[in-house]
Amino acid sequence: MSAVLIVLGALLLVAIVLGLWVAGVYNSLVTLRNRFKNAFAQIDVQLKRRYDLIPNLVEVAKGYMKHESGTLEAVIKARNVAYAASQAAAANPADAGAMKNLLGAESGLAGAMSRLMVVSEQYPDLKANQNMMQLTEEMTSTENKISFARQAYNDSVMAYNTSRESFPTNLLAGLFNFAEAQLFQIDNAAERAAPQVKFT
């Protein structure tokens, strides 16, 4: 009888240790996932700031660029598409499809903003406008903040993905549906450049 109790005690001890290990791994993955979601929230704050600045920039430019309505409309349309994609990605940064849509929308917005900046170079009065200079300075500052936030997000995603892919954590990550997180990176080298908003 005493041998049976020793075996049962040993099995109970193994089960407790195994349970504590599973709980520790699970909690570690939850912490890392929440960290990259928070990092994306920081990107989202800066993207919203950019989306709020763009209509003001277009409104100031509209007074000077009467013959460029197509360019201005393209910027607003690209801004609206990017804003909608940002909302979907913010709802679940772990959703690979939402992140890909956001990256595509951001690429479209960067292209539209670049065209606006190229066209605006033809309007010296617009470049000298005090409101336009202030808005472009705010846009440049926002683009820098987006870059820093994106770097922090990608670092958090890398730590999370590395942990969930490492043995033996990968066994539990699959069991508890911890999906791979997507990096916030732009594949095309031309699209990596932040939109240039200088009017000098």
C-alpha positions as CSV (number, residue, x, y, z in Angstrom):
1,M,0.0,0.0,0.0
2,S,2.8,2.4,0.8
3,A,4.5,1.7,-2.6
4,V,1.2,2.6,-4.3
5,L,1.0,5.9,-2.3
6,I,4.6,6.7,-3.2
7,V,3.9,6.1,-6.9
8,L,0.7,8.2,-6.7
9,G,2.6,10.9,-4.9
10,A,5.3,10.9,-7.5
11,L,2.7,11.1,-10.4
12,L,0.9,13.9,-8.6
13,L,4.2,15.8,-8.2
14,V,5.0,15.3,-11.9
15,A,1.5,16.5,-12.9
16,I,1.8,19.6,-10.7
17,V,5.2,20.4,-12.2
18,L,4.0,19.8,-15.7
19,G,0.9,22.0,-15.0
20,L,3.0,24.8,-13.6
21,W,5.3,24.6,-16.7
22,V,2.3,24.7,-19.1
23,A,0.9,27.7,-17.2
24,G,4.2,29.5,-17.3
25,V,4.7,29.0,-21.0
26,Y,1.1,30.0,-21.7
27,N,1.4,33.2,-19.6
28,S,4.7,34.0,-21.3
29,L,3.1,33.8,-24.7
30,V,0.1,35.9,-23.6
31,T,2.5,38.6,-22.3
32,L,4.5,38.7,-25.5
33,R,1.3,38.8,-27.6
34,N,-0.1,41.7,-25.5
35,R,3.3,43.5,-25.8
36,F,3.1,43.4,-29.7
37,K,-0.6,44.4,-29.6
38,N,0.3,47.4,-27.4
39,A,3.2,48.3,-29.7
40,F,0.8,48.3,-32.7
41,A,-1.5,50.6,-30.7
42,Q,1.4,53.1,-30.6
43,I,1.7,52.9,-34.4
44,D,-2.1,53.3,-34.6
45,V,-1.9,56.6,-32.6
46,Q,0.6,58.0,-35.0
47,L,-1.3,56.8,-38.1
48,K,-4.4,58.5,-36.9
49,R,-2.5,61.7,-36.4
50,R,-1.3,61.5,-39.9
51,Y,-4.8,60.7,-41.2
52,D,-6.0,63.8,-39.4
53,L,-3.3,66.0,-40.8
54,I,-3.8,65.0,-44.5
55,P,-7.2,66.6,-45.0
56,N,-5.8,69.9,-43.6
57,L,-2.9,69.7,-45.9
58,V,-5.1,69.0,-48.9
59,E,-7.4,71.9,-47.9
60,V,-4.5,74.4,-47.8
61,A,-3.2,73.1,-51.1
62,K,-6.7,73.2,-52.7
63,G,-6.7,77.0,-52.7
64,Y,-3.5,77.1,-54.7
65,M,-3.8,74.0,-56.8
66,K,-7.2,74.6,-58.5
67,H,-6.1,72.6,-61.6
68,E,-4.9,69.6,-59.6
69,S,-8.2,68.3,-58.3
70,G,-7.5,64.8,-59.4
71,T,-4.3,64.6,-57.4
72,L,-6.1,66.1,-54.3
73,E,-9.0,63.7,-54.6
74,A,-6.5,60.7,-55.0
75,V,-4.8,61.7,-51.7
76,I,-8.1,61.9,-49.8
77,K,-9.3,58.6,-51.3
78,A,-6.0,56.9,-50.4
79,R,-6.2,58.4,-46.9
80,N,-9.7,57.0,-46.4
81,V,-8.7,53.5,-47.6
82,A,-5.6,53.6,-45.3
83,Y,-7.7,54.8,-42.4
84,A,-10.2,51.9,-42.9
85,A,-7.4,49.4,-43.2
86,S,-5.8,50.8,-40.0
87,Q,-9.1,50.4,-38.1
88,A,-9.3,46.7,-39.1
89,A,-5.7,46.1,-38.2
90,A,-6.1,47.9,-34.9
91,A,-9.0,45.6,-34.0
92,N,-6.7,42.6,-34.3
93,P,-3.0,43.2,-35.0
94,A,-2.5,39.4,-35.0
95,D,-4.7,39.1,-38.2
96,A,-2.3,38.5,-41.1
97,G,-4.9,39.6,-43.7
98,A,-5.6,42.8,-41.9
99,M,-1.9,43.7,-41.6
100,K,-1.4,42.9,-45.4
101,N,-4.3,45.2,-46.2
102,L,-2.9,47.9,-44.1
103,L,0.5,47.6,-45.7
104,G,-1.0,47.8,-49.1
105,A,-3.2,50.8,-48.2
106,E,-0.2,52.6,-46.6
107,S,1.8,52.0,-49.8
108,G,-1.1,53.6,-51.8
109,L,-1.2,56.6,-49.5
110,A,2.6,57.1,-49.7
111,G,2.3,57.1,-53.5
112,A,-0.5,59.6,-53.5
113,M,1.3,61.9,-51.0
114,S,4.4,61.7,-53.1
115,R,2.5,62.8,-56.2
116,L,1.0,65.7,-54.2
117,M,4.4,66.8,-53.1
118,V,5.8,66.6,-56.6
119,V,2.9,68.7,-58.0
120,S,3.0,71.2,-55.2
121,E,6.6,72.0,-56.1
122,Q,5.1,73.9,-59.1
123,Y,3.3,76.3,-56.8
124,P,5.8,78.7,-55.1
125,D,3.1,80.6,-53.3
126,L,1.9,77.3,-51.7
127,K,5.4,76.4,-50.6
128,A,5.6,79.8,-48.9
129,N,2.2,79.5,-47.1
130,Q,2.7,79.6,-43.4
131,N,-0.1,77.0,-42.7
132,M,1.4,74.7,-45.3
133,M,4.9,75.0,-43.8
134,Q,3.5,74.2,-40.3
135,L,1.5,71.2,-41.6
136,T,4.5,69.8,-43.5
137,E,6.6,70.1,-40.3
138,E,3.9,68.3,-38.3
139,M,3.7,65.6,-41.0
140,T,7.5,65.1,-41.0
141,S,7.5,64.8,-37.2
142,T,4.6,62.3,-37.4
143,E,6.4,60.2,-40.1
144,N,9.4,60.0,-37.8
145,K,7.2,58.9,-34.9
146,I,5.6,56.3,-37.1
147,S,9.0,54.9,-38.0
148,F,10.1,54.6,-34.3
149,A,6.7,53.0,-33.4
150,R,7.0,50.6,-36.3
151,Q,10.5,49.6,-35.2
152,A,9.3,48.9,-31.6
153,Y,6.3,46.9,-33.0
154,N,8.6,44.8,-35.2
155,D,10.9,44.1,-32.2
156,S,7.9,42.9,-30.2
157,V,6.6,40.8,-33.0
158,M,10.1,39.2,-33.4
159,A,10.3,38.3,-29.7
160,Y,6.8,36.8,-29.8
161,N,7.4,34.8,-33.0
162,T,10.7,33.6,-31.8
163,S,9.2,32.4,-28.5
164,R,6.2,30.7,-30.1
165,E,8.5,28.9,-32.7
166,S,11.1,27.7,-30.1
167,F,10.9,24.1,-28.8
168,P,9.1,23.1,-26.6
169,T,7.0,26.3,-26.5
170,N,5.9,25.7,-30.1
171,L,4.0,22.6,-29.0
172,L,1.9,24.6,-26.6
173,A,1.6,27.6,-29.0
174,G,-0.1,25.4,-31.5
175,L,-2.3,23.8,-28.9
176,F,-3.5,27.1,-27.6
177,N,-3.8,28.8,-31.1
178,F,-1.1,31.4,-30.7
179,A,-0.8,32.4,-34.4
180,E,2.2,33.9,-36.0
181,A,2.2,37.8,-35.9
182,Q,3.0,39.8,-39.0
183,L,5.8,42.3,-39.2
184,F,4.9,45.9,-40.2
185,Q,7.3,46.1,-43.2
186,I,7.1,47.3,-46.7
187,D,8.5,45.0,-49.3
188,N,9.1,47.5,-52.2
189,A,12.2,49.6,-51.5
190,A,10.6,52.6,-53.2
191,E,7.7,52.4,-50.8
192,R,9.9,52.3,-47.7
193,A,10.7,55.9,-48.0
194,A,8.4,58.1,-45.9
195,P,6.4,60.6,-48.0
196,Q,8.5,63.7,-48.4
197,V,6.6,66.7,-47.2
198,K,9.2,69.4,-47.6
199,F,8.4,72.5,-49.6
200,T,11.8,74.1,-49.8
